[in-house]
Amino acid sequence: MADGPILQTPDAGAAESPPSINGFEDTGEFQHFKTVMRRVLAVPKAELDRKVRQAKKRSPRSGNPNAPGRKANKPA
């Protein structure tokens, strides 16, 4: 609970309408997002595959059947 009365300004309930699709794509924030995502997605598949293999080899869970995230091998 609040200790005192809540004061509202005349436009406190007025929400800014969201921009249209075309207006959103023209914003600086979206342009920055597109630039960053292009750099992220530009990694060659061969390099990405190599990094995944290295990460699997270096993983502390590698070869440990009792590591967290592993399915339990229950006898049938």
HELIX and SHEET records of a PDB file:
HELIX    1   1 ILE A   21  GLU A   25  1                                   5    
HELIX    2   2 GLY A   28  LEU A   41  1                                  14    
HELIX    3   3 LYS A   45  ARG A   58  1                                  14    
END                                                                             
